[in-house]
Amino acid sequence: MAEARTTATPASTNEFAPGQQPYGVDGGITQQQLVYLQVLAWPQTYTDMVNNFGFPTYRTETGDYYRLEGSSWIVIEYSGPQATSYRTE
């Protein structure tokens, strides 16, 4: 019997974001938004980030997690109310 093919899915944020809080939204970032994110002058306010990218899929005390078009996670890092940088996971 042939094995069914499976498609790779990104890891759950539970694996690398202990304490994450789901927002109940599909907070994703498009490739076009990623280009915009890469040229931002840091720091940014939380309000600016939400106005530009919407609400994240998950949130921790120090980061907002957005899905990058079904592949990886973009994490906006915060120090208090200021977004200070981003990283991919």
VMD Tcl script that builds the backbone (N, CA, C; Angstrom):
set m [mol new atoms 267]
animate dup $m
set s [atomselect $m all]
$s set {name element resname resid chain x y z} {
  {N N MET 1 A 0.840 -1.170 0.000}
  {CA C MET 1 A 0.000 0.000 0.000}
  {C C MET 1 A 0.892 1.243 0.000}
  {N N ALA 2 A 0.575 2.211 -0.833}
  {CA C ALA 2 A 1.355 3.434 -0.919}
  {C C ALA 2 A 1.085 4.322 0.288}
  {N N GLU 3 A 2.138 4.995 0.723}
  {CA C GLU 3 A 1.983 5.917 1.844}
  {C C GLU 3 A 1.363 7.216 1.352}
  {N N ALA 4 A 0.511 7.772 2.168}
  {CA C ALA 4 A -0.092 9.057 1.820}
  {C C ALA 4 A 0.959 10.145 1.973}
  {N N ARG 5 A 0.984 11.060 1.019}
  {CA C ARG 5 A 1.913 12.175 1.106}
  {C C ARG 5 A 1.376 13.209 2.074}
  {N N THR 6 A 2.271 13.792 2.817}
  {CA C THR 6 A 1.875 14.867 3.721}
  {C C THR 6 A 2.627 16.122 3.330}
  {N N THR 7 A 2.028 17.238 3.597}
  {CA C THR 7 A 2.696 18.501 3.335}
  {C C THR 7 A 3.249 19.018 4.645}
  {N N ALA 8 A 4.394 19.645 4.571}
  {CA C ALA 8 A 5.008 20.201 5.775}
  {C C ALA 8 A 4.202 21.396 6.252}
  {N N THR 9 A 4.001 21.451 7.520}
  {CA C THR 9 A 3.316 22.599 8.102}
  {C C THR 9 A 4.250 23.262 9.087}
  {N N PRO 10 A 4.168 24.579 9.219}
  {CA C PRO 10 A 5.027 25.279 10.165}
  {C C PRO 10 A 4.784 24.783 11.589}
  {N N ALA 11 A 5.809 24.850 12.380}
  {CA C ALA 11 A 5.704 24.427 13.774}
  {C C ALA 11 A 4.721 25.312 14.522}
  {N N SER 12 A 4.046 24.718 15.461}
  {CA C SER 12 A 3.136 25.470 16.316}
  {C C SER 12 A 3.942 26.422 17.174}
  {N N THR 13 A 3.382 27.579 17.463}
  {CA C THR 13 A 4.089 28.510 18.338}
  {C C THR 13 A 4.228 27.943 19.733}
  {N N ASN 14 A 3.447 26.934 20.100}
  {CA C ASN 14 A 3.589 26.319 21.415}
  {C C ASN 14 A 4.988 25.755 21.603}
  {N N GLU 15 A 5.642 25.394 20.517}
  {CA C GLU 15 A 6.963 24.798 20.600}
  {C C GLU 15 A 8.043 25.808 20.949}
  {N N PHE 16 A 7.864 27.075 20.620}
  {CA C PHE 16 A 8.918 28.049 20.875}
  {C C PHE 16 A 8.433 29.333 21.515}
  {N N ALA 17 A 7.177 29.398 21.870}
  {CA C ALA 17 A 6.638 30.608 22.491}
  {C C ALA 17 A 5.848 30.251 23.743}
  {N N PRO 18 A 6.537 29.798 24.792}
  {CA C PRO 18 A 5.793 29.463 26.004}
  {C C PRO 18 A 5.060 30.681 26.528}
  {N N GLY 19 A 3.847 30.476 26.973}
  {CA C GLY 19 A 3.050 31.584 27.489}
  {C C GLY 19 A 2.315 32.350 26.419}
  {N N GLN 20 A 2.349 31.866 25.192}
  {CA C GLN 20 A 1.675 32.571 24.099}
  {C C GLN 20 A 0.175 32.623 24.337}
  {N N GLN 21 A -0.427 33.660 23.854}
  {CA C GLN 21 A -1.867 33.847 23.966}
  {C C GLN 21 A -2.461 33.958 22.574}
  {N N PRO 22 A -3.306 33.012 22.164}
  {CA C PRO 22 A -3.918 33.116 20.840}
  {C C PRO 22 A -4.910 34.272 20.790}
  {N N TYR 23 A -4.904 35.008 19.685}
  {CA C TYR 23 A -5.823 36.122 19.511}
  {C C TYR 23 A -7.112 35.694 18.831}
  {N N GLY 24 A -7.139 34.501 18.270}
  {CA C GLY 24 A -8.334 34.056 17.566}
  {C C GLY 24 A -8.463 34.661 16.185}
  {N N VAL 25 A -7.363 35.212 15.687}
  {CA C VAL 25 A -7.340 35.758 14.331}
  {C C VAL 25 A -6.196 35.094 13.584}
  {N N ASP 26 A -6.256 35.135 12.279}
  {CA C ASP 26 A -5.186 34.583 11.462}
  {C C ASP 26 A -4.246 35.716 11.108}
  {N N GLY 27 A -3.426 36.108 12.062}
  {CA C GLY 27 A -2.541 37.249 11.877}
  {C C GLY 27 A -1.379 36.917 10.972}
  {N N GLY 28 A -1.540 37.175 9.704}
  {CA C GLY 28 A -0.500 36.849 8.742}
  {C C GLY 28 A 0.112 38.087 8.125}
  {N N ILE 29 A 1.325 37.913 7.617}
  {CA C ILE 29 A 2.030 38.975 6.915}
  {C C ILE 29 A 2.321 38.468 5.503}
  {N N THR 30 A 2.049 39.299 4.528}
  {CA C THR 30 A 2.335 38.946 3.138}
  {C C THR 30 A 3.798 39.265 2.815}
  {N N GLN 31 A 4.266 38.779 1.683}
  {CA C GLN 31 A 5.628 39.105 1.245}
  {C C GLN 31 A 5.782 40.616 1.064}
  {N N GLN 32 A 4.743 41.273 0.554}
  {CA C GLN 32 A 4.794 42.722 0.363}
  {C C GLN 32 A 4.905 43.435 1.708}
  {N N GLN 33 A 4.158 42.982 2.712}
  {CA C GLN 33 A 4.256 43.578 4.040}
  {C C GLN 33 A 5.622 43.314 4.667}
  {N N LEU 34 A 6.218 42.159 4.377}
  {CA C LEU 34 A 7.551 41.857 4.891}
  {C C LEU 34 A 8.572 42.853 4.353}
  {N N VAL 35 A 8.465 43.196 3.081}
  {CA C VAL 35 A 9.367 44.192 2.498}
  {C C VAL 35 A 9.216 45.512 3.247}
  {N N TYR 36 A 7.980 45.912 3.529}
  {CA C TYR 36 A 7.726 47.139 4.288}
  {C C TYR 36 A 8.335 47.028 5.684}
  {N N LEU 37 A 8.160 45.897 6.340}
  {CA C LEU 37 A 8.691 45.682 7.683}
  {C C LEU 37 A 10.211 45.818 7.698}
  {N N GLN 38 A 10.865 45.323 6.660}
  {CA C GLN 38 A 12.328 45.334 6.601}
  {C C GLN 38 A 12.919 46.735 6.504}
  {N N VAL 39 A 12.147 47.709 6.047}
  {CA C VAL 39 A 12.687 49.066 5.898}
  {C C VAL 39 A 12.165 50.043 6.946}
  {N N LEU 40 A 11.439 49.540 7.941}
  {CA C LEU 40 A 10.940 50.418 8.995}
  {C C LEU 40 A 12.085 50.991 9.814}
  {N N ALA 41 A 11.898 52.220 10.289}
  {CA C ALA 41 A 12.819 52.809 11.257}
  {C C ALA 41 A 12.344 52.377 12.643}
  {N N TRP 42 A 13.228 51.790 13.417}
  {CA C TRP 42 A 12.862 51.297 14.746}
  {C C TRP 42 A 13.304 52.294 15.795}
  {N N PRO 43 A 12.614 52.448 16.897}
  {CA C PRO 43 A 11.442 51.687 17.334}
  {C C PRO 43 A 10.150 52.206 16.718}
  {N N GLN 44 A 9.108 51.384 16.820}
  {CA C GLN 44 A 7.745 51.710 16.398}
  {C C GLN 44 A 6.826 51.483 17.596}
  {N N THR 45 A 5.680 52.124 17.593}
  {CA C THR 45 A 4.723 51.881 18.674}
  {C C THR 45 A 3.893 50.642 18.364}
  {N N TYR 46 A 3.321 50.063 19.402}
  {CA C TYR 46 A 2.428 48.915 19.222}
  {C C TYR 46 A 1.273 49.306 18.303}
  {N N THR 47 A 0.715 50.494 18.507}
  {CA C THR 47 A -0.404 50.967 17.688}
  {C C THR 47 A -0.008 51.039 16.217}
  {N N ASP 48 A 1.175 51.551 15.930}
  {CA C ASP 48 A 1.645 51.606 14.540}
  {C C ASP 48 A 1.751 50.212 13.929}
  {N N MET 49 A 2.257 49.267 14.707}
  {CA C MET 49 A 2.416 47.904 14.192}
  {C C MET 49 A 1.059 47.274 13.887}
  {N N VAL 50 A 0.105 47.433 14.789}
  {CA C VAL 50 A -1.235 46.869 14.566}
  {C C VAL 50 A -1.920 47.569 13.396}
  {N N ASN 51 A -1.740 48.880 13.276}
  {CA C ASN 51 A -2.347 49.599 12.153}
  {C C ASN 51 A -1.766 49.143 10.816}
  {N N ASN 52 A -0.484 48.792 10.786}
  {CA C ASN 52 A 0.161 48.364 9.541}
  {C C ASN 52 A -0.023 46.885 9.225}
  {N N PHE 53 A -0.043 46.035 10.254}
  {CA C PHE 53 A -0.030 44.589 10.020}
  {C C PHE 53 A -1.227 43.852 10.602}
  {N N GLY 54 A -2.102 44.548 11.301}
  {CA C GLY 54 A -3.237 43.889 11.932}
  {C C GLY 54 A -2.815 43.218 13.230}
  {N N PHE 55 A -3.743 42.490 13.840}
  {CA C PHE 55 A -3.441 41.809 15.087}
  {C C PHE 55 A -2.683 40.518 14.800}
  {N N PRO 56 A -1.781 40.142 15.692}
  {CA C PRO 56 A -0.999 38.922 15.486}
  {C C PRO 56 A -1.826 37.671 15.740}
  {N N THR 57 A -1.303 36.543 15.285}
  {CA C THR 57 A -1.930 35.262 15.585}
  {C C THR 57 A -1.751 34.928 17.056}
  {N N TYR 58 A -0.540 35.163 17.563}
  {CA C TYR 58 A -0.221 34.901 18.968}
  {C C TYR 58 A 0.549 36.070 19.537}
  {N N ARG 59 A 0.490 36.184 20.856}
  {CA C ARG 59 A 1.200 37.259 21.529}
  {C C ARG 59 A 1.827 36.726 22.804}
  {N N THR 60 A 3.075 37.107 23.085}
  {CA C THR 60 A 3.729 36.815 24.354}
  {C C THR 60 A 4.020 38.148 25.030}
  {N N GLU 61 A 4.683 38.106 26.167}
  {CA C GLU 61 A 5.025 39.349 26.860}
  {C C GLU 61 A 5.983 40.204 26.046}
  {N N THR 62 A 6.785 39.581 25.199}
  {CA C THR 62 A 7.807 40.330 24.467}
  {C C THR 62 A 7.711 40.228 22.951}
  {N N GLY 63 A 6.684 39.549 22.423}
  {CA C GLY 63 A 6.628 39.415 20.976}
  {C C GLY 63 A 5.257 39.111 20.426}
  {N N ASP 64 A 5.006 39.611 19.232}
  {CA C ASP 64 A 3.796 39.302 18.473}
  {C C ASP 64 A 4.193 38.370 17.330}
  {N N TYR 65 A 3.443 37.276 17.162}
  {CA C TYR 65 A 3.737 36.253 16.161}
  {C C TYR 65 A 2.747 36.348 15.006}
  {N N TYR 66 A 3.286 36.575 13.806}
  {CA C TYR 66 A 2.507 36.627 12.574}
  {C C TYR 66 A 2.985 35.499 11.667}
  {N N ARG 67 A 2.073 34.856 10.963}
  {CA C ARG 67 A 2.435 33.817 9.994}
  {C C ARG 67 A 2.839 34.508 8.694}
  {N N LEU 68 A 3.984 34.109 8.143}
  {CA C LEU 68 A 4.429 34.647 6.859}
  {C C LEU 68 A 3.904 33.749 5.759}
  {N N GLU 69 A 2.776 34.103 5.197}
  {CA C GLU 69 A 2.141 33.392 4.082}
  {C C GLU 69 A 2.320 31.874 4.158}
  {N N GLY 70 A 1.995 31.311 5.306}
  {CA C GLY 70 A 1.958 29.871 5.462}
  {C C GLY 70 A 3.291 29.169 5.605}
  {N N SER 71 A 4.388 29.911 5.728}
  {CA C SER 71 A 5.675 29.227 5.786}
  {C C SER 71 A 6.350 29.327 7.149}
  {N N SER 72 A 6.711 30.497 7.553}
  {CA C SER 72 A 7.427 30.663 8.810}
  {C C SER 72 A 6.720 31.713 9.660}
  {N N TRP 73 A 7.309 32.007 10.783}
  {CA C TRP 73 A 6.751 33.021 11.678}
  {C C TRP 73 A 7.600 34.275 11.635}
  {N N ILE 74 A 6.943 35.419 11.640}
  {CA C ILE 74 A 7.594 36.707 11.834}
  {C C ILE 74 A 7.250 37.120 13.255}
  {N N VAL 75 A 8.265 37.446 14.039}
  {CA C VAL 75 A 8.056 37.837 15.428}
  {C C VAL 75 A 8.470 39.294 15.577}
  {N N ILE 76 A 7.512 40.133 15.951}
  {CA C ILE 76 A 7.805 41.527 16.257}
  {C C ILE 76 A 8.169 41.563 17.736}
  {N N GLU 77 A 9.380 42.034 18.052}
  {CA C GLU 77 A 9.861 42.044 19.427}
  {C C GLU 77 A 9.604 43.398 20.071}
  {N N TYR 78 A 9.213 43.354 21.340}
  {CA C TYR 78 A 8.850 44.558 22.084}
  {C C TYR 78 A 9.689 44.724 23.335}
  {N N SER 79 A 9.910 45.979 23.677}
  {CA C SER 79 A 10.432 46.372 24.978}
  {C C SER 79 A 9.400 47.346 25.515}
  {N N GLY 80 A 8.554 46.861 26.420}
  {CA C GLY 80 A 7.421 47.675 26.862}
  {C C GLY 80 A 6.480 47.889 25.692}
  {N N PRO 81 A 6.013 49.128 25.496}
  {CA C PRO 81 A 5.068 49.394 24.404}
  {C C PRO 81 A 5.741 49.656 23.046}
  {N N GLN 82 A 7.061 49.601 23.003}
  {CA C GLN 82 A 7.789 49.905 21.777}
  {C C GLN 82 A 8.233 48.637 21.051}
  {N N ALA 83 A 7.901 48.568 19.766}
  {CA C ALA 83 A 8.429 47.497 18.918}
  {C C ALA 83 A 9.866 47.874 18.583}
  {N N THR 84 A 10.800 46.988 18.907}
  {CA C THR 84 A 12.214 47.320 18.751}
  {C C THR 84 A 12.893 46.617 17.584}
  {N N SER 85 A 12.334 45.490 17.138}
  {CA C SER 85 A 12.939 44.747 16.034}
  {C C SER 85 A 12.000 43.621 15.621}
  {N N TYR 86 A 12.445 42.848 14.633}
  {CA C TYR 86 A 11.688 41.662 14.233}
  {C C TYR 86 A 12.678 40.547 13.934}
  {N N ARG 87 A 12.175 39.335 13.928}
  {CA C ARG 87 A 12.978 38.177 13.550}
  {C C ARG 87 A 12.063 37.154 12.887}
  {N N THR 88 A 12.651 36.188 12.205}
  {CA C THR 88 A 11.866 35.101 11.620}
  {C C THR 88 A 12.182 33.812 12.356}
  {N N GLU 89 A 11.213 32.943 12.425}
  {CA C GLU 89 A 11.380 31.621 13.052}
  {C C GLU 89 A 10.730 30.582 12.175}
}
mol reanalyze $m
mol bondsrecalc $m
mol representation Tube
mol addrep $m
